[in-house]
Amino acid sequence: MDMHRSQNPGGARPPDRERPCTGANLLRRTSDRIESWVSAVLLLVLVVGLPVASLSAGWAMYSSQMRIVHAQSAQRHQVTASLTKDASGGMRAARADDRHRAQVRWTEKDGTQRTGTALVAPGTDAGDSVHVWVDRHGAVTGAPMPPQSAVAVGWLTGGATAVGVATLAFAAKGGLHLFLDRRRYAQWDAEWGLVEPLWSARFRE
């Protein structure tokens, strides 16, 4: 007890030695820290930014397509028309899914007689009834876009956005790794150029 007091008068505790932080790597270079931080940021982008970007892009495209669906549904209507002449397939044998242009005639709700050219199945005879879509001006047009198409385009856009964001993130990580590796190799070459003569001199002695 007396010996301890003589070596440490006053009972004061010796100062703690400075120790490196737990988990600190003294061999870690600045480039390693940069790559680690950038990798963490890119991971955050993939986890948070990718879903947000894909959902936002998909919803925006879906909303845009649905506006087209509503506009076309309001501007187009279907009428029952009759062919003015036969719609034959010509000399060649027509497939079941082939369609040919033929002149049709129909009557609007106000009694106006209109004619136009529509795609009909081959072999349809003159006088047969067909259903055609016309716009507000009475011109033959295509069927309005169905809502299912808007949903499909929205999902496709969201998926493409997700793939694009992921591709950019991985490309950025790979490009940064390649750039930092080149700098590391250049630093190693420079340091070896300084150390190698000293080592060579030791072996020549």
C-alpha positions in Angstrom: 0.0 0.0 0.0 2.9 2.4 1.0 4.7 1.4 -2.2 1.7 2.3 -4.3 1.4 5.7 -2.6 5.1 6.4 -3.1 4.9 5.7 -6.8 1.7 7.7 -7.1 1.7 10.5 -4.6 -1.6 12.0 -3.7 -3.5 9.0 -5.0 -3.9 10.8 -8.4 -4.8 8.5 -11.3 -2.4 8.4 -14.2 -3.7 10.1 -17.4 -5.4 7.7 -19.8 -3.4 7.1 -23.0 -5.0 8.2 -26.2 -6.5 5.3 -28.0 -7.9 5.2 -31.5 -11.7 5.0 -31.9 -13.1 1.6 -31.9 -13.3 0.2 -35.4 -10.9 2.9 -36.8 -8.6 1.6 -39.5 -5.3 3.6 -39.6 -4.5 2.1 -43.0 -7.7 3.5 -44.5 -7.0 6.1 -47.1 -9.0 9.2 -48.1 -10.0 7.5 -51.3 -11.4 4.6 -49.3 -13.5 7.0 -47.1 -14.8 8.8 -50.2 -15.8 5.5 -51.8 -17.5 4.3 -48.6 -19.5 7.6 -48.3 -20.5 7.6 -52.0 -21.6 3.9 -51.7 -23.7 4.8 -48.7 -25.3 7.7 -50.6 -26.0 5.5 -53.7 -27.5 2.8 -51.4 -29.8 5.4 -49.9 -30.8 6.5 -53.5 -31.6 2.9 -54.3 -33.6 2.2 -51.1 -35.5 5.6 -51.0 -35.1 7.4 -54.3 -35.8 4.4 -56.6 -39.3 3.7 -55.3 -40.2 7.4 -55.2 -38.9 8.1 -58.7 -40.6 5.0 -60.2 -43.9 5.6 -58.5 -43.9 9.3 -59.4 -43.0 8.7 -63.0 -45.6 5.9 -63.3 -48.3 7.9 -61.7 -47.6 10.9 -63.9 -47.7 8.9 -67.0 -50.9 7.1 -65.9 -52.6 10.4 -65.2 -51.6 11.8 -68.6 -52.9 8.7 -70.4 -56.1 8.7 -68.4 -56.7 12.3 -69.5 -56.4 11.0 -73.1 -58.8 8.2 -72.3 -61.4 10.6 -71.0 -60.9 13.1 -73.9 -61.3 10.4 -76.5 -64.3 8.8 -74.8 -66.0 12.2 -74.8 -65.1 13.1 -78.4 -65.8 9.7 -80.1 -68.9 7.6 -80.3 -69.8 4.3 -82.0 -72.4 4.1 -84.8 -73.9 1.3 -86.9 -73.1 1.7 -90.6 -73.7 -0.3 -93.7 -71.3 -1.2 -96.5 -72.0 0.5 -99.8 -70.1 -2.3 -101.7 -68.6 -5.7 -101.0 -65.3 -5.9 -99.1 -63.7 -8.8 -100.9 -60.1 -9.9 -100.2 -59.1 -9.8 -103.9 -57.5 -12.7 -105.7 -55.3 -13.8 -102.8 -56.7 -15.8 -99.9 -57.3 -13.4 -97.0 -56.4 -14.3 -93.4 -59.1 -14.1 -90.7 -57.3 -11.1 -89.1 -56.9 -9.2 -92.4 -59.1 -6.1 -92.7 -59.8 -4.0 -95.8 -60.9 -0.5 -96.4 -64.4 -0.1 -97.6 -66.9 2.7 -97.9 -69.7 2.8 -95.3 -72.7 4.9 -94.8 -74.5 5.8 -91.5 -77.1 8.1 -90.2 -76.4 10.5 -87.3 -78.9 11.0 -84.4 -80.0 14.3 -86.0 -80.8 12.5 -89.3 -77.7 13.5 -91.2 -76.4 11.0 -93.7 -72.7 10.5 -93.7 -70.2 8.3 -95.5 -66.7 7.3 -94.8 -64.0 4.7 -95.2 -63.6 2.1 -92.5 -61.6 -1.1 -92.0 -63.9 -4.2 -92.2 -63.4 -7.9 -92.3 -62.8 -9.4 -95.7 -65.8 -11.0 -97.4 -68.3 -8.5 -95.9 -71.1 -8.0 -98.4 -72.7 -4.7 -99.4 -75.5 -3.8 -97.1 -74.1 -5.6 -94.1 -74.0 -3.7 -90.9 -70.7 -2.9 -89.2 -69.8 -0.9 -86.1 -67.5 2.1 -86.6 -66.2 4.9 -84.4 -66.6 8.5 -85.5 -65.4 11.7 -83.9 -67.5 14.8 -83.1 -67.0 16.0 -86.7 -68.5 12.9 -88.2 -65.1 11.5 -89.5 -64.3 7.8 -89.1 -61.6 7.2 -86.4 -60.3 4.5 -84.2 -61.7 3.3 -80.9 -60.9 5.4 -77.8 -58.0 4.3 -75.7 -59.2 1.8 -73.0 -58.3 2.5 -69.4 -56.3 -0.8 -69.3 -53.8 0.8 -71.7 -53.3 3.7 -69.4 -52.6 1.3 -66.5 -50.1 -0.7 -68.6 -48.3 2.4 -69.8 -48.1 3.7 -66.2 -46.6 0.4 -65.0 -44.2 0.3 -67.9 -43.0 3.8 -67.3 -42.5 3.1 -63.6 -40.6 -0.1 -64.3 -38.4 1.6 -66.9 -37.7 4.5 -64.4 -36.7 2.0 -61.8 -34.3 0.2 -64.1 -32.9 3.6 -65.3 -32.2 4.8 -61.7 -30.6 1.5 -60.7 -28.5 1.5 -63.8 -27.3 5.0 -63.2 -26.5 4.2 -59.5 -24.5 1.1 -60.3 -22.7 2.9 -63.2 -21.8 5.8 -60.9 -20.5 3.4 -58.3 -18.5 1.5 -60.9 -17.1 4.7 -62.5 -16.0 6.1 -59.1 -14.3 2.8 -58.2 -12.5 2.7 -61.5 -11.4 6.4 -61.1 -10.2 5.9 -57.5 -8.4 2.7 -58.4 -6.4 4.5 -61.1 -5.5 7.2 -58.5 -4.4 4.5 -56.0 -2.3 2.8 -58.6 -0.7 6.1 -59.5 0.0 6.8 -55.8 1.5 3.4 -55.3 3.7 3.8 -58.3 4.9 7.2 -57.0 5.6 5.8 -53.5 7.4 2.8 -54.9 9.5 5.1 -57.0 10.7 6.7 -53.8 11.1 3.5 -51.7 12.5 1.1 -54.3 16.0 2.8 -54.6 16.4 2.6 -50.8 15.5 -1.1 -50.7 17.7 -1.8 -53.6 20.6 -0.1 -51.9 20.2 -2.3 -48.8 20.5 -5.4 -50.9 23.6 -4.1 -52.7 25.5 -3.6 -49.4 
